[in-house]
Amino acid sequence: MLNMIKNFAADESGAVTVDWVVLTAAIVGLGLAVMSVVSGGTEDLTNKIGTQLSGQTISTSF
């Protein structure tokens, strides 16, 4: 029984899964951080584009 516990404690087959979970969580966190930083500038640029497009006139004659 003691030998089975030692083998279980030394088994590293789940360590790769834990590494992938941690790396994936880090990438998602980094993506959220970048999105929160960039979203303000993107929203401002979107408003400027909308203002420019709404002020355009379309000439229907040549």
Secondary structure, DSSP 8 states (H G I E B T S, - for coil): -HHHHHHHHH--TTHHHHHHHHHHHHHHHHHHHHHHHHHHHHHHHHHHHHHHHHT-------
